[in-house]
Amino acid sequence: MDLAGAIEIFALVTGLAYVVLEIGQRNFMWVVGILTGLACAYSFATQRLWASMGLNVYYVIISFWGLWKWRRDARLVRSSAVLPGSDSAVMPGPDPVVMPGSDPAVMPGPDPAVMPGPDPAVMPGTDPAVMPGPDPAAMPGPDPAVMPGSDRASRPAIHLRRPTRKTLILSALLTLFGTAALIALLRWLGDSSSALDAFVTVLSAVATWWLALSYPQQWILWIVADILSTILCALSGLPWMAALYLAYAASAVYGYFHWTRNGIYVA
């Protein structure tokens, strides 16, 4: 196997790891994305797909900003009490143990450990071993799966934001005019598939921008871009890259439903 083939397979492996981390919204995704972007940029350059090469260079650069943005939004989620699928953080209420006018640390009260009372173990006529009482196994209580410190409670939340009207308009203009300008440039550079390469590049750039902003709609853009990228790679003689983008498209469908079901919108 030559160097180009080895790098293409490396891009496939790291790319699959990338999309798994993306679905779970793990910050390490951006680190893996840097490696994948560099490998993909080399693979596309060997086939003279200059726009796709430049797109992956863009992925490498934006990964640093995306990592910073996700870390900041994760801190916002941890600092607020929120419900999955809610539009905003739940406002905190008063803590009954620190209500004004009372100091729970010094409030007088009986000490249950020294309160006088009968000892059930020595009460006449009773056998404590057979005394009826509630079954602790059947008593209602908090769900241990969601108690503080449990796996579900400690699982990082998926932080989401809603795209603004300004973002939507700007994204549409960038896609329209960016694609037209890039087609002209790629034709001048002798790109092997200028129109498809240009549209996929611009759409993927917008989708990556939305990914860094934690918009769940970025998955819809990725479904379209990944299907077209699969076709582009297959036509350009890059079978491993075609397999990678086909896996990306399937994962994007799952990612959209996963984010919308489990995400928390932050202000």
Rosetta blueprint (number, residue, H / E / L):
1 M L
2 D L
3 L H
4 A H
5 G H
6 A H
7 I H
8 E H
9 I H
10 F H
11 A H
12 L H
13 V H
14 T H
15 G H
16 L H
17 A H
18 Y H
19 V H
20 V H
21 L H
22 E H
23 I H
24 G L
25 Q L
26 R L
27 N L
28 F H
29 M H
30 W H
31 V H
32 V H
33 G H
34 I H
35 L H
36 T H
37 G H
38 L H
39 A H
40 C H
41 A H
42 Y H
43 S H
44 F H
45 A H
46 T H
47 Q L
48 R L
49 L L
50 W H
51 A H
52 S H
53 M H
54 G H
55 L H
56 N H
57 V H
58 Y H
59 Y H
60 V H
61 I H
62 I H
63 S H
64 F H
65 W H
66 G H
67 L H
68 W H
69 K H
70 W H
71 R H
72 R H
73 D H
74 A H
75 R H
76 L H
77 V H
78 R H
79 S L
80 S L
81 A E
82 V L
83 L L
84 P L
85 G L
86 S L
87 D L
88 S L
89 A L
90 V E
91 M L
92 P L
93 G L
94 P L
95 D L
96 P H
97 V H
98 V H
99 M L
100 P L
101 G L
102 S L
103 D L
104 P L
105 A L
106 V L
107 M L
108 P L
109 G L
110 P L
111 D L
112 P L
113 A L
114 V L
115 M L
116 P L
117 G L
118 P L
119 D L
120 P H
121 A H
122 V H
123 M L
124 P L
125 G L
126 T L
127 D L
128 P L
129 A L
130 V L
131 M L
132 P L
133 G L
134 P L
135 D L
136 P L
137 A L
138 A L
139 M L
140 P L
141 G L
142 P L
143 D L
144 P H
145 A H
146 V H
147 M L
148 P L
149 G L
150 S L
151 D H
152 R H
153 A H
154 S H
155 R L
156 P L
157 A L
158 I E
159 H E
160 L E
161 R L
162 R L
163 P L
164 T L
165 R H
166 K H
167 T H
168 L H
169 I H
170 L H
171 S H
172 A H
173 L H
174 L H
175 T H
176 L H
177 F H
178 G H
179 T H
180 A H
181 A H
182 L H
183 I H
184 A H
185 L H
186 L H
187 R H
188 W H
189 L H
190 G L
191 D L
192 S L
193 S L
194 S H
195 A H
196 L H
197 D H
198 A H
199 F H
200 V H
201 T H
202 V H
203 L H
204 S H
205 A H
206 V H
207 A H
208 T H
209 W H
210 W H
211 L H
212 A H
213 L L
214 S L
215 Y L
216 P L
217 Q L
218 Q H
219 W H
220 I H
221 L H
222 W H
223 I H
224 V H
225 A H
226 D H
227 I H
228 L H
229 S H
230 T H
231 I H
232 L H
233 C H
234 A H
235 L H
236 S L
237 G L
238 L L
239 P H
240 W H
241 M H
242 A H
243 A H
244 L H
245 Y H
246 L H
247 A H
248 Y H
249 A H
250 A H
251 S H
252 A H
253 V H
254 Y H
255 G H
256 Y H
257 F H
258 H H
259 W H
260 T H
261 R H
262 N H
263 G E
264 I E
265 Y E
266 V L
267 A L
